Amino acid sequence: MSDTLLTASGIEVIYGATHGLLGKPGGGHKVLHGVDIDIRRGETVGIVGESGSGKTTLGRALLRLVTVSAGAIHFDGKDITQMPDAALRPLRRRMQMIFQDPMASLNPRHTIRRILVEPLLLHRLADDARSAERRIAAIFERFMLPIACLERNPHELSGGQRQRVGIARAALLEPDFVLADEVVSGLDVSTQAQVLNLMKELSRDLGLSMAFISHDLSVIRAVCDRVYVMRQGAVVEHGSCDRVFSAPADAYTRTLLDAIPLPRIEPGWLDRVAEA
């Protein structure tokens, strides 16, 4: 079995493309320009760049949530680039996304109980509602979520609680790969630390591979093993976080670091902030 779980090569995405008589795309706005990325089993990879750099589009392309116009995507050795939806459906459970705004991904009309129970039954990870609720209760305890949240609708929870519910929903499905898109943006510092600790624990305990999209370079350095730096739809630099942040090779990376000075990361800082 290969150490690489997910790989993409030469990925291009064009929004608003039209198709001519020969089926070739034309026109539109090219967002990704031949991006290459690989994610190994059990590692957390950061994807950084300023607004409009294409990092969110890349993440959605990796999950086949947007159509690629060129290139190839392989997941666990399978070419999923043009895989039909019916064939892709069994893999969906193994590839989960945690959104920046959980209100956009949690049905406002449903209780948290229904939001969490239904996917477990759909993917046959629980035999019935009672066994599904036992699994949910266990993860709620781990995520420091009161069981009373199950009877509430998303708008009745705090921002930090909604984000933890979004993470719990992904974790309950026992995925192999999780894409986290700006999951701590807009949260206060203490809540950010709690959420980041959860993500690190899940990656470690479940052996998850994770892509962490963020504009916050200090967060990327704290939780990721490697980082890809994007600019205008292309990767301008990638490597280990230690190397990229201490000795950036590309002028754009140096500009990002100069614009947002990184604090010196001390061991255990996430734990101290989370407990504050």
ZANUDREN-275084 format. One record per residue (C-alpha): residue in three letters; x, y, z. Coordinates in steps of 0.2 Angstrom, whole numbers, m for minus. Layout:
N
<aa=ALA&c1=X&c2=Y&c3=Z>
...
END
This chain:
276
<aa=MET&c1=0&c2=0&c3=0>
<aa=SER&c1=7&c2=17&c3=m5>
<aa=ASP&c1=11&c2=30&c3=9>
<aa=THR&c1=2&c2=43&c3=m2>
<aa=LEU&c1=m17&c2=44&c3=1>
<aa=LEU&c1=m22&c2=58&c3=m11>
<aa=THR&c1=m12&c2=65&c3=m25>
<aa=ALA&c1=m17&c2=78&c3=m39>
<aa=SER&c1=m6&c2=82&c3=m54>
<aa=GLY&c1=m8&c2=97&c3=m66>
<aa=ILE&c1=m25&c2=102&c3=m59>
<aa=GLU&c1=m34&c2=116&c3=m68>
<aa=VAL&c1=m51&c2=123&c3=m64>
<aa=ILE&c1=m60&c2=135&c3=m76>
<aa=TYR&c1=m76&c2=144&c3=m70>
<aa=GLY&c1=m89&c2=149&c3=m83>
<aa=ALA&c1=m81&c2=139&c3=m97>
<aa=THR&c1=m91&c2=135&c3=m112>
<aa=HIS&c1=m88&c2=119&c3=m123>
<aa=GLY&c1=m86&c2=120&c3=m142>
<aa=LEU&c1=m91&c2=107&c3=m155>
<aa=LEU&c1=m76&c2=96&c3=m150>
<aa=GLY&c1=m80&c2=96&c3=m132>
<aa=LYS&c1=m65&c2=107&c3=m127>
<aa=PRO&c1=m68&c2=120&c3=m114>
<aa=GLY&c1=m66&c2=138&c3=m120>
<aa=GLY&c1=m68&c2=155&c3=m112>
<aa=GLY&c1=m72&c2=157&c3=m93>
<aa=HIS&c1=m60&c2=161&c3=m79>
<aa=LYS&c1=m46&c2=150&c3=m75>
<aa=VAL&c1=m44&c2=148&c3=m56>
<aa=LEU&c1=m31&c2=134&c3=m55>
<aa=HIS&c1=m16&c2=133&c3=m66>
<aa=GLY&c1=m8&c2=116&c3=m66>
<aa=VAL&c1=m7&c2=113&c3=m47>
<aa=ASP&c1=2&c2=97&c3=m41>
<aa=ILE&c1=m1&c2=92&c3=m23>
<aa=ASP&c1=1&c2=75&c3=m13>
<aa=ILE&c1=m5&c2=71&c3=5>
<aa=ARG&c1=2&c2=56&c3=14>
<aa=ARG&c1=m7&c2=44&c3=25>
<aa=GLY&c1=m8&c2=52&c3=43>
<aa=GLU&c1=m1&c2=69&c3=39>
<aa=THR&c1=m8&c2=86&c3=40>
<aa=VAL&c1=m4&c2=98&c3=25>
<aa=GLY&c1=m7&c2=116&c3=25>
<aa=ILE&c1=m13&c2=126&c3=10>
<aa=VAL&c1=m10&c2=145&c3=12>
<aa=GLY&c1=m12&c2=160&c3=2>
<aa=GLU&c1=m21&c2=177&c3=2>
<aa=SER&c1=m39&c2=179&c3=m3>
<aa=GLY&c1=m42&c2=174&c3=m21>
<aa=SER&c1=m26&c2=163&c3=m22>
<aa=GLY&c1=m37&c2=148&c3=m27>
<aa=LYS&c1=m34&c2=138&c3=m11>
<aa=THR&c1=m52&c2=134&c3=m7>
<aa=THR&c1=m55&c2=130&c3=m25>
<aa=LEU&c1=m41&c2=118&c3=m24>
<aa=GLY&c1=m48&c2=110&c3=m9>
<aa=ARG&c1=m65&c2=108&c3=m17>
<aa=ALA&c1=m57&c2=100&c3=m32>
<aa=LEU&c1=m48&c2=87&c3=m22>
<aa=LEU&c1=m65&c2=82&c3=m15>
<aa=ARG&c1=m73&c2=82&c3=m33>
<aa=LEU&c1=m85&c2=96&c3=m27>
<aa=VAL&c1=m80&c2=106&c3=m42>
<aa=THR&c1=m75&c2=99&c3=m59>
<aa=VAL&c1=m57&c2=100&c3=m65>
<aa=SER&c1=m54&c2=105&c3=m83>
<aa=ALA&c1=m37&c2=96&c3=m84>
<aa=GLY&c1=m26&c2=86&c3=m73>
<aa=ALA&c1=m29&c2=70&c3=m63>
<aa=ILE&c1=m34&c2=66&c3=m45>
<aa=HIS&c1=m31&c2=49&c3=m37>
<aa=PHE&c1=m38&c2=44&c3=m20>
<aa=ASP&c1=m31&c2=28&c3=m12>
<aa=GLY&c1=m24&c2=23&c3=m29>
<aa=LYS&c1=m41&c2=26&c3=m38>
<aa=ASP&c1=m42&c2=39&c3=m52>
<aa=ILE&c1=m57&c2=49&c3=m47>
<aa=THR&c1=m55&c2=63&c3=m59>
<aa=GLN&c1=m70&c2=59&c3=m70>
<aa=MET&c1=m77&c2=45&c3=m59>
<aa=PRO&c1=m96&c2=45&c3=m61>
<aa=ASP&c1=m106&c2=51&c3=m46>
<aa=ALA&c1=m113&c2=33&c3=m43>
<aa=ALA&c1=m96&c2=26&c3=m42>
<aa=LEU&c1=m89&c2=40&c3=m32>
<aa=ARG&c1=m103&c2=39&c3=m19>
<aa=PRO&c1=m95&c2=25&c3=m9>
<aa=LEU&c1=m79&c2=35&c3=m7>
<aa=ARG&c1=m89&c2=51&c3=m1>
<aa=ARG&c1=m89&c2=44&c3=17>
<aa=ARG&c1=m70&c2=43&c3=17>
<aa=MET&c1=m67&c2=61&c3=11>
<aa=GLN&c1=m75&c2=73&c3=22>
<aa=MET&c1=m75&c2=92&c3=22>
<aa=ILE&c1=m77&c2=104&c3=37>
<aa=PHE&c1=m83&c2=121&c3=32>
<aa=GLN&c1=m78&c2=138&c3=38>
<aa=ASP&c1=m96&c2=143&c3=42>
<aa=PRO&c1=m105&c2=128&c3=50>
<aa=MET&c1=m122&c2=137&c3=48>
<aa=ALA&c1=m120&c2=135&c3=29>
<aa=SER&c1=m118&c2=116&c3=31>
<aa=LEU&c1=m129&c2=112&c3=45>
<aa=ASN&c1=m148&c2=111&c3=40>
<aa=PRO&c1=m156&c2=125&c3=50>
<aa=ARG&c1=m173&c2=116&c3=50>
<aa=HIS&c1=m166&c2=100&c3=58>
<aa=THR&c1=m160&c2=96&c3=76>
<aa=ILE&c1=m142&c2=92&c3=79>
<aa=ARG&c1=m148&c2=74&c3=83>
<aa=ARG&c1=m156&c2=72&c3=66>
<aa=ILE&c1=m141&c2=80&c3=57>
<aa=LEU&c1=m129&c2=68&c3=66>
<aa=VAL&c1=m140&c2=52&c3=66>
<aa=GLU&c1=m145&c2=52&c3=48>
<aa=PRO&c1=m127&c2=51&c3=40>
<aa=LEU&c1=m123&c2=36&c3=52>
<aa=LEU&c1=m138&c2=27&c3=46>
<aa=LEU&c1=m136&c2=31&c3=28>
<aa=HIS&c1=m118&c2=25&c3=28>
<aa=ARG&c1=m123&c2=10&c3=38>
<aa=LEU&c1=m111&c2=14&c3=52>
<aa=ALA&c1=m125&c2=11&c3=65>
<aa=ASP&c1=m138&c2=m2&c3=65>
<aa=ASP&c1=m152&c2=9&c3=71>
<aa=ALA&c1=m155&c2=26&c3=79>
<aa=ARG&c1=m151&c2=20&c3=97>
<aa=SER&c1=m134&c2=13&c3=92>
<aa=ALA&c1=m131&c2=29&c3=82>
<aa=GLU&c1=m135&c2=40&c3=97>
<aa=ARG&c1=m123&c2=30&c3=108>
<aa=ARG&c1=m109&c2=34&c3=96>
<aa=ILE&c1=m114&c2=52&c3=96>
<aa=ALA&c1=m114&c2=53&c3=115>
<aa=ALA&c1=m96&c2=46&c3=116>
<aa=ILE&c1=m90&c2=59&c3=104>
<aa=PHE&c1=m99&c2=73&c3=112>
<aa=GLU&c1=m91&c2=69&c3=128>
<aa=ARG&c1=m74&c2=69&c3=119>
<aa=PHE&c1=m78&c2=86&c3=111>
<aa=MET&c1=m85&c2=94&c3=127>
<aa=LEU&c1=m102&c2=96&c3=120>
<aa=PRO&c1=m117&c2=95&c3=131>
<aa=ILE&c1=m129&c2=81&c3=127>
<aa=ALA&c1=m143&c2=94&c3=127>
<aa=CYS&c1=m136&c2=101&c3=111>
<aa=LEU&c1=m144&c2=86&c3=102>
<aa=GLU&c1=m162&c2=94&c3=104>
<aa=ARG&c1=m157&c2=111&c3=98>
<aa=ASN&c1=m156&c2=118&c3=80>
<aa=PRO&c1=m139&c2=125&c3=74>
<aa=HIS&c1=m144&c2=143&c3=77>
<aa=GLU&c1=m147&c2=139&c3=95>
<aa=LEU&c1=m128&c2=135&c3=98>
<aa=SER&c1=m113&c2=146&c3=100>
<aa=GLY&c1=m101&c2=148&c3=85>
<aa=GLY&c1=m88&c2=136&c3=94>
<aa=GLN&c1=m102&c2=123&c3=98>
<aa=ARG&c1=m107&c2=123&c3=79>
<aa=GLN&c1=m90&c2=121&c3=73>
<aa=ARG&c1=m87&c2=107&c3=85>
<aa=VAL&c1=m103&c2=99&c3=79>
<aa=GLY&c1=m97&c2=101&c3=61>
<aa=ILE&c1=m80&c2=92&c3=66>
<aa=ALA&c1=m90&c2=78&c3=75>
<aa=ARG&c1=m101&c2=75&c3=60>
<aa=ALA&c1=m85&c2=72&c3=50>
<aa=ALA&c1=m77&c2=61&c3=63>
<aa=LEU&c1=m92&c2=50&c3=66>
<aa=LEU&c1=m91&c2=44&c3=48>
<aa=GLU&c1=m73&c2=38&c3=51>
<aa=PRO&c1=m65&c2=46&c3=36>
<aa=ASP&c1=m48&c2=43&c3=29>
<aa=PHE&c1=m46&c2=61&c3=23>
<aa=VAL&c1=m53&c2=78&c3=30>
<aa=LEU&c1=m52&c2=95&c3=22>
<aa=ALA&c1=m54&c2=109&c3=34>
<aa=ASP&c1=m57&c2=126&c3=26>
<aa=GLU&c1=m54&c2=140&c3=38>
<aa=VAL&c1=m62&c2=131&c3=52>
<aa=VAL&c1=m56&c2=143&c3=66>
<aa=SER&c1=m59&c2=159&c3=56>
<aa=GLY&c1=m70&c2=171&c3=66>
<aa=LEU&c1=m68&c2=161&c3=83>
<aa=ASP&c1=m60&c2=169&c3=98>
<aa=VAL&c1=m43&c2=164&c3=103>
<aa=SER&c1=m48&c2=152&c3=117>
<aa=THR&c1=m61&c2=143&c3=106>
<aa=GLN&c1=m48&c2=142&c3=91>
<aa=ALA&c1=m36&c2=133&c3=102>
<aa=GLN&c1=m49&c2=121&c3=108>
<aa=VAL&c1=m54&c2=117&c3=90>
<aa=LEU&c1=m36&c2=115&c3=84>
<aa=ASN&c1=m33&c2=103&c3=98>
<aa=LEU&c1=m48&c2=93&c3=93>
<aa=MET&c1=m41&c2=92&c3=75>
<aa=LYS&c1=m24&c2=87&c3=81>
<aa=GLU&c1=m31&c2=73&c3=92>
<aa=LEU&c1=m42&c2=67&c3=78>
<aa=SER&c1=m28&c2=66&c3=66>
<aa=ARG&c1=m17&c2=57&c3=79>
<aa=ASP&c1=m30&c2=45&c3=86>
<aa=LEU&c1=m39&c2=40&c3=69>
<aa=GLY&c1=m24&c2=41&c3=58>
<aa=LEU&c1=m32&c2=54&c3=47>
<aa=SER&c1=m24&c2=63&c3=33>
<aa=MET&c1=m29&c2=81&c3=33>
<aa=ALA&c1=m28&c2=97&c3=22>
<aa=PHE&c1=m29&c2=113&c3=32>
<aa=ILE&c1=m34&c2=128&c3=22>
<aa=SER&c1=m30&c2=144&c3=31>
<aa=HIS&c1=m24&c2=162&c3=29>
<aa=ASP&c1=m17&c2=162&c3=47>
<aa=LEU&c1=1&c2=156&c3=45>
<aa=SER&c1=4&c2=154&c3=64>
<aa=VAL&c1=m10&c2=141&c3=64>
<aa=ILE&c1=m3&c2=132&c3=49>
<aa=ARG&c1=14&c2=131&c3=57>
<aa=ALA&c1=7&c2=125&c3=74>
<aa=VAL&c1=m4&c2=111&c3=67>
<aa=CYS&c1=3&c2=105&c3=50>
<aa=ASP&c1=18&c2=94&c3=44>
<aa=ARG&c1=20&c2=102&c3=27>
<aa=VAL&c1=13&c2=117&c3=18>
<aa=TYR&c1=9&c2=123&c3=0>
<aa=VAL&c1=9&c2=141&c3=m3>
<aa=MET&c1=m2&c2=147&c3=m17>
<aa=ARG&c1=m3&c2=163&c3=m27>
<aa=GLN&c1=m15&c2=167&c3=m42>
<aa=GLY&c1=m20&c2=149&c3=m44>
<aa=ALA&c1=m3&c2=141&c3=m43>
<aa=VAL&c1=9&c2=133&c3=m30>
<aa=VAL&c1=24&c2=144&c3=m28>
<aa=GLU&c1=32&c2=135&c3=m14>
<aa=HIS&c1=30&c2=119&c3=m4>
<aa=GLY&c1=39&c2=109&c3=9>
<aa=SER&c1=40&c2=106&c3=28>
<aa=CYS&c1=33&c2=119&c3=39>
<aa=ASP&c1=50&c2=121&c3=48>
<aa=ARG&c1=59&c2=124&c3=32>
<aa=VAL&c1=46&c2=135&c3=23>
<aa=PHE&c1=44&c2=147&c3=38>
<aa=SER&c1=62&c2=148&c3=43>
<aa=ALA&c1=70&c2=149&c3=26>
<aa=PRO&c1=57&c2=153&c3=12>
<aa=ALA&c1=63&c2=151&c3=m5>
<aa=ASP&c1=50&c2=161&c3=m15>
<aa=ALA&c1=48&c2=180&c3=m14>
<aa=TYR&c1=29&c2=179&c3=m12>
<aa=THR&c1=31&c2=168&c3=4>
<aa=ARG&c1=43&c2=180&c3=11>
<aa=THR&c1=31&c2=194&c3=8>
<aa=LEU&c1=17&c2=184&c3=17>
<aa=LEU&c1=28&c2=181&c3=32>
<aa=ASP&c1=34&c2=199&c3=32>
<aa=ALA&c1=15&c2=205&c3=31>
<aa=ILE&c1=10&c2=194&c3=45>
<aa=PRO&c1=24&c2=191&c3=57>
<aa=LEU&c1=24&c2=174&c3=65>
<aa=PRO&c1=25&c2=173&c3=84>
<aa=ARG&c1=38&c2=160&c3=91>
<aa=ILE&c1=28&c2=144&c3=94>
<aa=GLU&c1=32&c2=137&c3=111>
<aa=PRO&c1=28&c2=119&c3=115>
<aa=GLY&c1=11&c2=116&c3=122>
<aa=TRP&c1=4&c2=134&c3=118>
<aa=LEU&c1=m12&c2=127&c3=111>
<aa=ASP&c1=m15&c2=118&c3=127>
<aa=ARG&c1=m12&c2=133&c3=138>
<aa=VAL&c1=m23&c2=144&c3=127>
<aa=ALA&c1=m37&c2=131&c3=127>
<aa=GLU&c1=m37&c2=130&c3=146>
<aa=ALA&c1=m37&c2=149&c3=149>
END
